[in-house]
Amino acid sequence: MGVMPRTQTTETTRPIKHLNKRVLTNWLSFFVFSGPALIVFAIFMLYPLANMFHVSTLDWEGLIKPSVNIGLANYEKLFTHDRHFSTALLNTAIQIAIALPGTIFPAFILGFFLSLRWPGYRILRTVYFSPVMLAAPGVSMLFLGLYLPDGIINFLLRQFGLESLTHVWLADVNTSLLAVTAVEIWAGIGFYTVLFFGVLSNIPREIYEAALMEGANLWEILWKIVFPMTLDFFGVVLMLHYMWLLLGAAQNVLLLTQGGPGDSSLTLGFYLYKQAFQIRDLGYSQAIGVFIFFVGLAGMLVIRLATHRKY
């Protein structure tokens, strides 16, 4: 009677000790193999991110000048006293509302038809991707030739008797933001077309054949079969382009309009650049950066929730 409990305790504790040892070994292996990557990630990602929050609380007019901690004064100025920020926020929202669907949906459609591998698809794939191989200044010079008062767009409008529609496209407060947004759409469609082509090419052809036999046309196959199947990847592409429009699109504003005329084409990304490198108010620029960080995080969360497949 006295031996049995000791035997049961010994037999019960052996698996627990073995499990604990296994868990410890797994954690040790995890840190050994992923430790270097985690260290690099912390140095090049987490530290700069934390430092951005710190710099946003400073009054700092340049790298070689002393800084003064002013708490949340930069944020107070941002949300209550800076009309340029309000304009930049509105312009960025308009640009995203136009360029995000205006780029991704055409790219998805073109990627689908490329994935069908009809004759000539290799040439079209190269043509679509070619804008990506052009440097940003080259793209800007290309569109300057379109937008100049005597440029191609105004020339064609005059040829068709539509002279009343001609504009100085980059110097008109009513068209400057749309003109810059058009550059983003043109430059982005080809890149995302090739991305979608790579993913959609992996869908078995038998699915298309079965749908065609059931009487579906290509448009129905695209939106009722292909789109739901690739919704997760579609969401990833939306997030990538959303973040690009928040920050990366500032390069075309810099090269084409400098945010003008007035503030008509001023965006958040360019306003951050302007405060940091032209006005040299580093603390205030990082306050804008913190705001963009949270706007980007919130936008990506919304996109993820909207495009996450539940089956």
CYANA upper distance limits for C-alpha pairs under 8 A (distance plus 0.5 A):
  1 MET  CA      5 PRO  CA      8.32
  2 GLY  CA      6 ARG  CA      8.02
  3 VAL  CA      7 THR  CA      6.91
  4 MET  CA      8 GLN  CA      6.67
  5 PRO  CA      9 THR  CA      6.58
  6 ARG  CA     10 THR  CA      6.67
  7 THR  CA     11 GLU  CA      6.69
  8 GLN  CA     12 THR  CA      6.52
  9 THR  CA     13 THR  CA      6.60
 10 THR  CA     14 ARG  CA      6.81
 11 GLU  CA     15 PRO  CA      7.99
 12 THR  CA     16 ILE  CA      7.57
 13 THR  CA     17 LYS  CA      6.59
 14 ARG  CA     18 HIS  CA      6.61
 15 PRO  CA     19 LEU  CA      6.43
 16 ILE  CA     20 ASN  CA      6.60
 17 LYS  CA     21 LYS  CA      6.65
 18 HIS  CA     22 ARG  CA      6.65
 19 LEU  CA     23 VAL  CA      6.65
 20 ASN  CA     24 LEU  CA      6.63
 21 LYS  CA     25 THR  CA      6.59
 22 ARG  CA     26 ASN  CA      6.65
 23 VAL  CA     27 TRP  CA      6.72
 24 LEU  CA     28 LEU  CA      6.56
 25 THR  CA     29 SER  CA      6.57
 26 ASN  CA     30 PHE  CA      6.59
 27 TRP  CA     31 PHE  CA      6.82
 28 LEU  CA     32 VAL  CA      6.65
 29 SER  CA     33 PHE  CA      6.61
 30 PHE  CA     34 SER  CA      6.26
 30 PHE  CA     35 GLY  CA      7.98
 31 PHE  CA     35 GLY  CA      5.23
 32 VAL  CA     36 PRO  CA      8.31
 34 SER  CA     38 LEU  CA      6.64
 35 GLY  CA     39 ILE  CA      6.64
 36 PRO  CA     40 VAL  CA      6.77
 37 ALA  CA     41 PHE  CA      6.53
 38 LEU  CA     42 ALA  CA      6.56
 39 ILE  CA     43 ILE  CA      6.71
 40 VAL  CA     44 PHE  CA      6.55
 41 PHE  CA     45 MET  CA      5.84
 41 PHE  CA     46 LEU  CA      7.20
 42 ALA  CA     46 LEU  CA      5.15
 42 ALA  CA     47 TYR  CA      6.51
 43 ILE  CA     47 TYR  CA      6.02
 43 ILE  CA     48 PRO  CA      8.09
 44 PHE  CA     48 PRO  CA      6.99
 45 MET  CA     49 LEU  CA      6.67
 46 LEU  CA     50 ALA  CA      6.64
 47 TYR  CA     51 ASN  CA      6.47
 48 PRO  CA     52 MET  CA      6.56
 49 LEU  CA     53 PHE  CA      7.33
 50 ALA  CA     54 HIS  CA      7.02
 51 ASN  CA     55 VAL  CA      6.55
 52 MET  CA     56 SER  CA      6.68
 52 MET  CA    286 GLN  CA      6.39
 52 MET  CA    289 GLY  CA      8.04
 52 MET  CA    290 VAL  CA      7.58
 53 PHE  CA     57 THR  CA      7.59
 53 PHE  CA    286 GLN  CA      7.72
 53 PHE  CA    287 ALA  CA      7.97
 53 PHE  CA    290 VAL  CA      7.08
 54 HIS  CA     58 LEU  CA      7.82
 55 VAL  CA    282 LEU  CA      7.90
 55 VAL  CA    283 GLY  CA      5.75
 55 VAL  CA    286 GLN  CA      6.83
 55 VAL  CA    287 ALA  CA      8.44
 56 SER  CA     74 ASN  CA      7.39
 56 SER  CA    282 LEU  CA      8.24
 56 SER  CA    283 GLY  CA      5.01
 56 SER  CA    284 TYR  CA      6.54
 56 SER  CA    285 SER  CA      7.82
 56 SER  CA    286 GLN  CA      5.26
 56 SER  CA    287 ALA  CA      5.08
 56 SER  CA    290 VAL  CA      8.10
 57 THR  CA     69 ASN  CA      6.35
 57 THR  CA     70 ILE  CA      6.22
 57 THR  CA     71 GLY  CA      5.34
 57 THR  CA     72 LEU  CA      6.31
 57 THR  CA     73 ALA  CA      7.75
 57 THR  CA     74 ASN  CA      7.16
 57 THR  CA    283 GLY  CA      6.80
 57 THR  CA    287 ALA  CA      8.09
 58 LEU  CA     67 SER  CA      6.63
 58 LEU  CA     68 VAL  CA      5.88
 58 LEU  CA     69 ASN  CA      4.92
 58 LEU  CA     70 ILE  CA      5.96
 58 LEU  CA     71 GLY  CA      7.48
 58 LEU  CA     74 ASN  CA      8.38
 58 LEU  CA    283 GLY  CA      5.45
 58 LEU  CA    284 TYR  CA      8.30
 59 ASP  CA     67 SER  CA      6.11
 59 ASP  CA     68 VAL  CA      5.60
 59 ASP  CA     69 ASN  CA      6.74
 59 ASP  CA     70 ILE  CA      6.78
 59 ASP  CA    281 ASP  CA      7.89
 59 ASP  CA    282 LEU  CA      8.00
 59 ASP  CA    283 GLY  CA      5.93
 59 ASP  CA    284 TYR  CA      7.96
 60 TRP  CA     65 LYS  CA      7.50
 60 TRP  CA     66 PRO  CA      7.14
 60 TRP  CA     67 SER  CA      5.05
 60 TRP  CA     68 VAL  CA      7.11
 60 TRP  CA    281 ASP  CA      6.50
 60 TRP  CA    282 LEU  CA      5.99
 60 TRP  CA    283 GLY  CA      5.94
 61 GLU  CA     65 LYS  CA      6.81
 61 GLU  CA     66 PRO  CA      8.33
 61 GLU  CA     67 SER  CA      7.94
 61 GLU  CA    280 ARG  CA      5.86
 61 GLU  CA    281 ASP  CA      5.33
 61 GLU  CA    282 LEU  CA      6.49
 61 GLU  CA    283 GLY  CA      8.22
 62 GLY  CA     66 PRO  CA      8.37
 62 GLY  CA    280 ARG  CA      6.32
 62 GLY  CA    281 ASP  CA      7.47
 62 GLY  CA    282 LEU  CA      7.04
 70 ILE  CA     74 ASN  CA      8.22
 72 LEU  CA     76 GLU  CA      6.84
 73 ALA  CA     77 LYS  CA      6.70
 74 ASN  CA     78 LEU  CA      6.58
 74 ASN  CA    283 GLY  CA      7.71
 74 ASN  CA    284 TYR  CA      6.00
 74 ASN  CA    287 ALA  CA      6.84
 75 TYR  CA     79 PHE  CA      6.73
 75 TYR  CA    284 TYR  CA      8.42
 75 TYR  CA    287 ALA  CA      6.76
 76 GLU  CA     80 THR  CA      6.37
 76 GLU  CA     81 HIS  CA      7.94
 77 LYS  CA     81 HIS  CA      5.38
 77 LYS  CA     82 ASP  CA      6.55
 78 LEU  CA     82 ASP  CA      5.97
 78 LEU  CA     85 PHE  CA      7.18
 78 LEU  CA    287 ALA  CA      8.23
 78 LEU  CA    288 ILE  CA      8.10
 79 PHE  CA     85 PHE  CA      8.39
 79 PHE  CA     86 SER  CA      8.49
 82 ASP  CA     86 SER  CA      7.41
 83 ARG  CA     87 THR  CA      6.83
 84 HIS  CA     88 ALA  CA      6.59
 84 HIS  CA    263 ASP  CA      7.54
 85 PHE  CA     89 LEU  CA      6.57
 85 PHE  CA    268 LEU  CA      7.86
 85 PHE  CA    271 TYR  CA      8.10
 86 SER  CA     90 LEU  CA      6.79
 87 THR  CA     91 ASN  CA      6.59
 87 THR  CA    263 ASP  CA      7.35
 87 THR  CA    264 SER  CA      8.34
 87 THR  CA    266 LEU  CA      7.58
 87 THR  CA    267 THR  CA      8.29
 88 ALA  CA     92 THR  CA      6.51
 88 ALA  CA    263 ASP  CA      7.98
 88 ALA  CA    265 SER  CA      8.25
 88 ALA  CA    266 LEU  CA      5.52
 88 ALA  CA    267 THR  CA      4.79
 88 ALA  CA    268 LEU  CA      5.67
 88 ALA  CA    271 TYR  CA      7.57
 89 LEU  CA     93 ALA  CA      6.73
 89 LEU  CA    267 THR  CA      7.02
 89 LEU  CA    268 LEU  CA      6.48
 90 LEU  CA     94 ILE  CA      6.77
 91 ASN  CA     95 GLN  CA      6.60
 91 ASN  CA    177 LEU  CA      7.94
 91 ASN  CA    264 SER  CA      8.03
 91 ASN  CA    265 SER  CA      7.11
 91 ASN  CA    266 LEU  CA      7.06
 91 ASN  CA    267 THR  CA      6.21
 92 THR  CA     96 ILE  CA      6.60
 92 THR  CA    245 LEU  CA      8.39
 92 THR  CA    246 LEU  CA      7.57
 92 THR  CA    266 LEU  CA      8.42
 92 THR  CA    267 THR  CA      5.59
 92 THR  CA    268 LEU  CA      6.78
 93 ALA  CA     97 ALA  CA      6.54
 94 ILE  CA     98 ILE  CA      6.76
 95 GLN  CA     99 ALA  CA      6.25
 95 GLN  CA    100 LEU  CA      8.45
 95 GLN  CA    177 LEU  CA      7.99
 95 GLN  CA    178 LEU  CA      8.17
 95 GLN  CA    181 THR  CA      6.59
 95 GLN  CA    245 LEU  CA      8.17
 96 ILE  CA    100 LEU  CA      5.81
 96 ILE  CA    242 TYR  CA      7.52
 96 ILE  CA    245 LEU  CA      6.91
 96 ILE  CA    246 LEU  CA      8.37
 97 ALA  CA    101 PRO  CA      7.54
 98 ILE  CA    102 GLY  CA      6.30
 98 ILE  CA    181 THR  CA      8.13
 99 ALA  CA    103 THR  CA      6.15
 99 ALA  CA    181 THR  CA      6.82
 99 ALA  CA    182 ALA  CA      8.14
 99 ALA  CA    184 GLU  CA      7.40
 99 ALA  CA    185 ILE  CA      6.24
100 LEU  CA    104 ILE  CA      6.60
100 LEU  CA    238 LEU  CA      7.73
100 LEU  CA    241 HIS  CA      7.29
100 LEU  CA    242 TYR  CA      7.14
101 PRO  CA    105 PHE  CA      6.10
102 GLY  CA    106 PRO  CA      7.19
102 GLY  CA    185 ILE  CA      6.96
103 THR  CA    107 ALA  CA      6.65
103 THR  CA    185 ILE  CA      5.65
103 THR  CA    186 TRP  CA      8.23
103 THR  CA    188 GLY  CA      6.67
103 THR  CA    189 ILE  CA      5.61
104 ILE  CA    108 PHE  CA      6.54
104 ILE  CA    189 ILE  CA      7.23
104 ILE  CA    192 TYR  CA      7.39
104 ILE  CA    237 VAL  CA      8.16
104 ILE  CA    238 LEU  CA      7.47
105 PHE  CA    109 ILE  CA      6.81
106 PRO  CA    110 LEU  CA      6.62
106 PRO  CA    189 ILE  CA      7.35
106 PRO  CA    193 THR  CA      8.48
107 ALA  CA    111 GLY  CA      6.37
107 ALA  CA    189 ILE  CA      5.57
107 ALA  CA    190 GLY  CA      7.23
107 ALA  CA    192 TYR  CA      6.10
107 ALA  CA    193 THR  CA      4.81
107 ALA  CA    196 PHE  CA      7.81
108 PHE  CA    112 PHE  CA      6.66
108 PHE  CA    192 TYR  CA      7.95
108 PHE  CA    193 THR  CA      6.57
108 PHE  CA    196 PHE  CA      6.47
109 ILE  CA    113 PHE  CA      6.98
109 ILE  CA    193 THR  CA      8.43
109 ILE  CA    222 LEU  CA      8.26
110 LEU  CA    114 LEU  CA      6.60
110 LEU  CA    193 THR  CA      6.43
110 LEU  CA    197 PHE  CA      8.50
111 GLY  CA    115 SER  CA      6.59
111 GLY  CA    192 TYR  CA      8.41
111 GLY  CA    193 THR  CA      5.11
111 GLY  CA    194 VAL  CA      6.77
111 GLY  CA    195 LEU  CA      8.02
111 GLY  CA    196 PHE  CA      5.45
111 GLY  CA    197 PHE  CA      4.81
111 GLY  CA    200 LEU  CA      7.78
112 PHE  CA    116 LEU  CA      7.17
112 PHE  CA    196 PHE  CA      7.59
112 PHE  CA    197 PHE  CA      6.74
112 PHE  CA    200 LEU  CA      6.84
112 PHE  CA    222 LEU  CA      7.75
113 PHE  CA    117 ARG  CA      7.81
113 PHE  CA    118 TRP  CA      8.30
114 LEU  CA    118 TRP  CA      7.53
114 LEU  CA    121 TYR  CA      6.16
114 LEU  CA    124 LEU  CA      8.38
114 LEU  CA    125 ARG  CA      7.75
114 LEU  CA    197 PHE  CA      6.63
115 SER  CA    197 PHE  CA      5.79
115 SER  CA    198 GLY  CA      8.12
115 SER  CA    200 LEU  CA      6.46
115 SER  CA    201 SER  CA      5.45
116 LEU  CA    201 SER  CA      8.08
117 ARG  CA    121 TYR  CA      6.13
120 GLY  CA    124 LEU  CA      6.91
121 TYR  CA    125 ARG  CA      6.44
122 ARG  CA    126 THR  CA      6.93
123 ILE  CA    127 VAL  CA      6.75
124 LEU  CA    128 TYR  CA      6.49
125 ARG  CA    129 PHE  CA      6.75
125 ARG  CA    194 VAL  CA      7.20
126 THR  CA    130 SER  CA      6.55
127 VAL  CA    190 GLY  CA      8.41
128 TYR  CA    189 ILE  CA      8.06
128 TYR  CA    190 GLY  CA      4.74
128 TYR  CA    191 PHE  CA      7.64
128 TYR  CA    193 THR  CA      7.73
128 TYR  CA    194 VAL  CA      8.08
129 PHE  CA    133 MET  CA      7.82
129 PHE  CA    190 GLY  CA      5.25
129 PHE  CA    191 PHE  CA      5.93
129 PHE  CA    193 THR  CA      8.35
129 PHE  CA    194 VAL  CA      7.28
130 SER  CA    134 LEU  CA      7.57
130 SER  CA    190 GLY  CA      7.88
131 PRO  CA    139 VAL  CA      8.29
131 PRO  CA    186 TRP  CA      8.40
131 PRO  CA    187 ALA  CA      6.06
131 PRO  CA    190 GLY  CA      7.39
131 PRO  CA    191 PHE  CA      8.33
132 VAL  CA    187 ALA  CA      7.10
132 VAL  CA    188 GLY  CA      8.23
132 VAL  CA    190 GLY  CA      7.88
132 VAL  CA    191 PHE  CA      6.81
134 LEU  CA    138 GLY  CA      6.61
134 LEU  CA    139 VAL  CA      6.90
135 ALA  CA    139 VAL  CA      6.92
136 ALA  CA    140 SER  CA      6.69
136 ALA  CA    251 GLN  CA      7.88
136 ALA  CA    252 ASN  CA      7.73
137 PRO  CA    141 MET  CA      6.66
137 PRO  CA    255 LEU  CA      7.49
138 GLY  CA    142 LEU  CA      6.69
139 VAL  CA    143 PHE  CA      6.86
139 VAL  CA    183 VAL  CA      8.47
140 SER  CA    144 LEU  CA      6.57
140 SER  CA    252 ASN  CA      7.35
140 SER  CA    255 LEU  CA      7.05
140 SER  CA    256 LEU  CA      6.96
141 MET  CA    145 GLY  CA      6.98
142 LEU  CA    146 LEU  CA      7.45
143 PHE  CA    147 TYR  CA      6.59
143 PHE  CA    183 VAL  CA      7.83
144 LEU  CA    148 LEU  CA      6.33
144 LEU  CA    151 GLY  CA      8.23
144 LEU  CA    256 LEU  CA      8.17
145 GLY  CA    151 GLY  CA      5.85
145 GLY  CA    152 ILE  CA      7.16
146 LEU  CA    151 GLY  CA      5.32
146 LEU  CA    152 ILE  CA      5.26
146 LEU  CA    153 ILE  CA      5.99
146 LEU  CA    154 ASN  CA      8.45
147 TYR  CA    151 GLY  CA      6.02
147 TYR  CA    152 ILE  CA      7.64
147 TYR  CA    153 ILE  CA      6.95
147 TYR  CA    154 ASN  CA      8.09
147 TYR  CA    168 VAL  CA      7.43
147 TYR  CA    169 TRP  CA      6.02
147 TYR  CA    170 LEU  CA      7.18
147 TYR  CA    179 ALA  CA      8.48
148 LEU  CA    152 ILE  CA      8.26
148 LEU  CA    154 ASN  CA      8.37
148 LEU  CA    168 VAL  CA      6.95
148 LEU  CA    169 TRP  CA      7.64
148 LEU  CA    170 LEU  CA      8.35
149 PRO  CA    154 ASN  CA      7.03
149 PRO  CA    166 THR  CA      8.49
149 PRO  CA    167 HIS  CA      7.34
149 PRO  CA    168 VAL  CA      5.72
149 PRO  CA    169 TRP  CA      8.12
150 ASP  CA    154 ASN  CA      6.69
150 ASP  CA    155 PHE  CA      6.84
151 GLY  CA    155 PHE  CA      6.60
152 ILE  CA    156 LEU  CA      6.62
153 ILE  CA    157 LEU  CA      6.77
153 ILE  CA    166 THR  CA      8.36
154 ASN  CA    158 ARG  CA      6.68
154 ASN  CA    163 GLU  CA      8.03
154 ASN  CA    166 THR  CA      5.75
154 ASN  CA    167 HIS  CA      7.67
155 PHE  CA    159 GLN  CA      6.76
156 LEU  CA    160 PHE  CA      6.88
157 LEU  CA    161 GLY  CA      6.84
157 LEU  CA    162 LEU  CA      5.39
157 LEU  CA    163 GLU  CA      6.29
157 LEU  CA    165 LEU  CA      7.53
157 LEU  CA    166 THR  CA      7.12
158 ARG  CA    162 LEU  CA      5.89
158 ARG  CA    163 GLU  CA      5.25
158 ARG  CA    166 THR  CA      8.21
162 LEU  CA    166 THR  CA      7.83
167 HIS  CA    172 ASP  CA      7.55
167 HIS  CA    175 THR  CA      8.48
168 VAL  CA    172 ASP  CA      6.32
169 TRP  CA    175 THR  CA      6.04
169 TRP  CA    176 SER  CA      6.28
169 TRP  CA    179 ALA  CA      7.03
170 LEU  CA    175 THR  CA      7.20
170 LEU  CA    176 SER  CA      5.01
170 LEU  CA    177 LEU  CA      8.49
170 LEU  CA    179 ALA  CA      7.06
170 LEU  CA    180 VAL  CA      8.45
170 LEU  CA    256 LEU  CA      7.80
170 LEU  CA    257 THR  CA      6.94
170 LEU  CA    261 PRO  CA      8.39
171 ALA  CA    175 THR  CA      8.31
171 ALA  CA    176 SER  CA      6.74
171 ALA  CA    257 THR  CA      8.17
171 ALA  CA    260 GLY  CA      7.79
171 ALA  CA    261 PRO  CA      6.24
172 ASP  CA    176 SER  CA      6.19
172 ASP  CA    261 PRO  CA      7.28
173 VAL  CA    177 LEU  CA      8.26
173 VAL  CA    260 GLY  CA      8.13
173 VAL  CA    261 PRO  CA      6.45
173 VAL  CA    262 GLY  CA      8.06
173 VAL  CA    264 SER  CA      5.82
173 VAL  CA    265 SER  CA      8.33
174 ASN  CA    264 SER  CA      8.09
175 THR  CA    179 ALA  CA      6.46
176 SER  CA    180 VAL  CA      6.85
176 SER  CA    257 THR  CA      8.00
176 SER  CA    260 GLY  CA      8.07
176 SER  CA    261 PRO  CA      8.10
176 SER  CA    264 SER  CA      7.17
176 SER  CA    265 SER  CA      6.40
177 LEU  CA    181 THR  CA      6.60
177 LEU  CA    264 SER  CA      6.91
177 LEU  CA    265 SER  CA      5.03
178 LEU  CA    182 ALA  CA      6.58
179 ALA  CA    183 VAL  CA      7.25
180 VAL  CA    184 GLU  CA      7.25
180 VAL  CA    252 ASN  CA      7.15
180 VAL  CA    253 VAL  CA      7.10
180 VAL  CA    256 LEU  CA      7.95
180 VAL  CA    265 SER  CA      8.23
181 THR  CA    185 ILE  CA      6.88
182 ALA  CA    186 TRP  CA      6.65
183 VAL  CA    187 ALA  CA      6.55
183 VAL  CA    252 ASN  CA      8.20
184 GLU  CA    188 GLY  CA      6.41
184 GLU  CA    249 ALA  CA      7.54
184 GLU  CA    252 ASN  CA      8.46
185 ILE  CA    189 ILE  CA      6.53
186 TRP  CA    190 GLY  CA      8.06
187 ALA  CA    191 PHE  CA      7.99
188 GLY  CA    192 TYR  CA      6.90
189 ILE  CA    193 THR  CA      6.46
190 GLY  CA    194 VAL  CA      6.95
191 PHE  CA    195 LEU  CA      7.09
192 TYR  CA    196 PHE  CA      6.63
192 TYR  CA    237 VAL  CA      8.09
193 THR  CA    197 PHE  CA      6.53
194 VAL  CA    198 GLY  CA      6.80
195 LEU  CA    199 VAL  CA      7.15
196 PHE  CA    200 LEU  CA      6.39
197 PHE  CA    201 SER  CA      6.37
198 GLY  CA    202 ASN  CA      7.70
199 VAL  CA    203 ILE  CA      8.11
200 LEU  CA    226 VAL  CA      8.29
200 LEU  CA    230 THR  CA      8.33
203 ILE  CA    207 ILE  CA      8.20
204 PRO  CA    208 TYR  CA      8.14
205 ARG  CA    209 GLU  CA      6.84
206 GLU  CA    210 ALA  CA      6.52
207 ILE  CA    211 ALA  CA      6.76
208 TYR  CA    212 LEU  CA      6.64
208 TYR  CA    221 ILE  CA      7.50
209 GLU  CA    213 MET  CA      6.69
210 ALA  CA    214 GLU  CA      6.88
211 ALA  CA    215 GLY  CA      7.06
211 ALA  CA    216 ALA  CA      5.98
211 ALA  CA    217 ASN  CA      8.45
211 ALA  CA    221 ILE  CA      7.45
212 LEU  CA    216 ALA  CA      5.48
212 LEU  CA    217 ASN  CA      6.87
212 LEU  CA    218 LEU  CA      8.47
216 ALA  CA    220 GLU  CA      6.44
216 ALA  CA    221 ILE  CA      6.98
217 ASN  CA    221 ILE  CA      6.75
218 LEU  CA    222 LEU  CA      6.56
219 TRP  CA    223 TRP  CA      6.94
220 GLU  CA    224 LYS  CA      5.99
220 GLU  CA    225 ILE  CA      7.90
221 ILE  CA    225 ILE  CA      5.60
221 ILE  CA    226 VAL  CA      6.71
222 LEU  CA    226 VAL  CA      5.44
222 LEU  CA    227 PHE  CA      6.51
223 TRP  CA    227 PHE  CA      5.51
223 TRP  CA    228 PRO  CA      7.79
224 LYS  CA    228 PRO  CA      7.09
225 ILE  CA    229 MET  CA      6.81
226 VAL  CA    230 THR  CA      6.75
227 PHE  CA    231 LEU  CA      6.28
230 THR  CA    234 PHE  CA      6.59
231 LEU  CA    235 GLY  CA      6.69
231 LEU  CA    307 THR  CA      6.24
231 LEU  CA    308 HIS  CA      7.48
231 LEU  CA    309 ARG  CA      7.24
232 ASP  CA    236 VAL  CA      7.01
232 ASP  CA    307 THR  CA      6.30
232 ASP  CA    308 HIS  CA      6.10
232 ASP  CA    309 ARG  CA      6.90
233 PHE  CA    237 VAL  CA      6.84
234 PHE  CA    238 LEU  CA      6.76
234 PHE  CA    307 THR  CA      7.86
235 GLY  CA    239 MET  CA      6.74
235 GLY  CA    303 ILE  CA      6.71
235 GLY  CA    304 ARG  CA      6.66
235 GLY  CA    306 ALA  CA      8.42
235 GLY  CA    307 THR  CA      5.75
235 GLY  CA    308 HIS  CA      7.96
236 VAL  CA    240 LEU  CA      6.76
236 VAL  CA    304 ARG  CA      8.23
237 VAL  CA    241 HIS  CA      6.76
238 LEU  CA    242 TYR  CA      6.43
238 LEU  CA    303 ILE  CA      7.71
239 MET  CA    243 MET  CA      6.72
239 MET  CA    299 GLY  CA      8.33
239 MET  CA    300 MET  CA      6.07
239 MET  CA    303 ILE  CA      7.25
239 MET  CA    304 ARG  CA      8.49
240 LEU  CA    244 TRP  CA      6.80
241 HIS  CA    245 LEU  CA      6.63
242 TYR  CA    246 LEU  CA      6.89
242 TYR  CA    296 GLY  CA      8.23
242 TYR  CA    299 GLY  CA      8.27
242 TYR  CA    300 MET  CA      8.31
243 MET  CA    247 LEU  CA      6.91
243 MET  CA    248 GLY  CA      8.12
243 MET  CA    296 GLY  CA      6.81
244 TRP  CA    248 GLY  CA      5.16
244 TRP  CA    249 ALA  CA      6.64
245 LEU  CA    249 ALA  CA      5.45
245 LEU  CA    250 ALA  CA      8.34
246 LEU  CA    250 ALA  CA      8.43
246 LEU  CA    268 LEU  CA      7.31
246 LEU  CA    269 GLY  CA      6.40
246 LEU  CA    292 ILE  CA      7.80
246 LEU  CA    296 GLY  CA      7.90
247 LEU  CA    268 LEU  CA      7.86
247 LEU  CA    269 GLY  CA      4.96
247 LEU  CA    270 PHE  CA      8.09
248 GLY  CA    269 GLY  CA      7.58
249 ALA  CA    253 VAL  CA      7.56
249 ALA  CA    269 GLY  CA      7.64
250 ALA  CA    254 LEU  CA      6.63
250 ALA  CA    267 THR  CA      7.51
250 ALA  CA    268 LEU  CA      8.43
250 ALA  CA    269 GLY  CA      5.61
250 ALA  CA    270 PHE  CA      5.12
251 GLN  CA    255 LEU  CA      6.71
251 GLN  CA    270 PHE  CA      7.95
252 ASN  CA    256 LEU  CA      6.31
252 ASN  CA    257 THR  CA      8.40
253 VAL  CA    257 THR  CA      5.84
253 VAL  CA    258 GLN  CA      6.03
253 VAL  CA    259 GLY  CA      6.40
253 VAL  CA    265 SER  CA      7.56
253 VAL  CA    266 LEU  CA      7.92
253 VAL  CA    267 THR  CA      8.37
253 VAL  CA    270 PHE  CA      7.27
254 LEU  CA    258 GLN  CA      5.09
254 LEU  CA    259 GLY  CA      7.47
254 LEU  CA    270 PHE  CA      7.35
257 THR  CA    261 PRO  CA      7.63
257 THR  CA    265 SER  CA      7.61
258 GLN  CA    265 SER  CA      8.36
258 GLN  CA    266 LEU  CA      8.06
259 GLY  CA    263 ASP  CA      6.12
259 GLY  CA    264 SER  CA      7.07
259 GLY  CA    265 SER  CA      5.09
259 GLY  CA    266 LEU  CA      4.50
259 GLY  CA    267 THR  CA      7.63
259 GLY  CA    270 PHE  CA      7.77
260 GLY  CA    264 SER  CA      5.97
260 GLY  CA    265 SER  CA      6.01
260 GLY  CA    266 LEU  CA      7.12
261 PRO  CA    265 SER  CA      7.72
266 LEU  CA    270 PHE  CA      7.07
266 LEU  CA    271 TYR  CA      7.12
267 THR  CA    271 TYR  CA      6.48
268 LEU  CA    272 LEU  CA      6.65
268 LEU  CA    288 ILE  CA      8.10
268 LEU  CA    292 ILE  CA      7.99
269 GLY  CA    273 TYR  CA      6.96
270 PHE  CA    274 LYS  CA      6.51
271 TYR  CA    275 GLN  CA      6.64
271 TYR  CA    285 SER  CA      8.43
272 LEU  CA    276 ALA  CA      6.68
272 LEU  CA    285 SER  CA      5.57
272 LEU  CA    286 GLN  CA      7.95
272 LEU  CA    288 ILE  CA      6.52
272 LEU  CA    289 GLY  CA      7.16
273 TYR  CA    277 PHE  CA      6.33
273 TYR  CA    278 GLN  CA      7.94
273 TYR  CA    285 SER  CA      7.85
274 LYS  CA    278 GLN  CA      5.46
274 LYS  CA    279 ILE  CA      6.70
274 LYS  CA    280 ARG  CA      8.35
275 GLN  CA    279 ILE  CA      5.38
275 GLN  CA    280 ARG  CA      6.17
275 GLN  CA    281 ASP  CA      5.93
275 GLN  CA    282 LEU  CA      7.32
275 GLN  CA    284 TYR  CA      7.48
275 GLN  CA    285 SER  CA      5.67
276 ALA  CA    280 ARG  CA      5.20
276 ALA  CA    281 ASP  CA      6.01
276 ALA  CA    282 LEU  CA      5.49
276 ALA  CA    284 TYR  CA      8.37
276 ALA  CA    285 SER  CA      5.79
276 ALA  CA    286 GLN  CA      8.48
277 PHE  CA    281 ASP  CA      8.44
281 ASP  CA    285 SER  CA      6.69
282 LEU  CA    286 GLN  CA      6.78
283 GLY  CA    287 ALA  CA      6.94
284 TYR  CA    288 ILE  CA      7.01
285 SER  CA    289 GLY  CA      6.78
286 GLN  CA    290 VAL  CA      6.57
287 ALA  CA    291 PHE  CA      6.86
288 ILE  CA    292 ILE  CA      6.70
289 GLY  CA    293 PHE  CA      6.58
290 VAL  CA    294 PHE  CA      6.97
291 PHE  CA    295 VAL  CA      6.68
292 ILE  CA    296 GLY  CA      6.37
293 PHE  CA    297 LEU  CA      6.62
294 PHE  CA    298 ALA  CA      6.51
295 VAL  CA    299 GLY  CA      6.54
296 GLY  CA    300 MET  CA      6.60
297 LEU  CA    301 LEU  CA      6.71
298 ALA  CA    302 VAL  CA      6.79
299 GLY  CA    303 ILE  CA      6.71
300 MET  CA    304 ARG  CA      6.49
301 LEU  CA    305 LEU  CA      6.65
302 VAL  CA    306 ALA  CA      6.62
303 ILE  CA    307 THR  CA      6.59
304 ARG  CA    308 HIS  CA      6.19
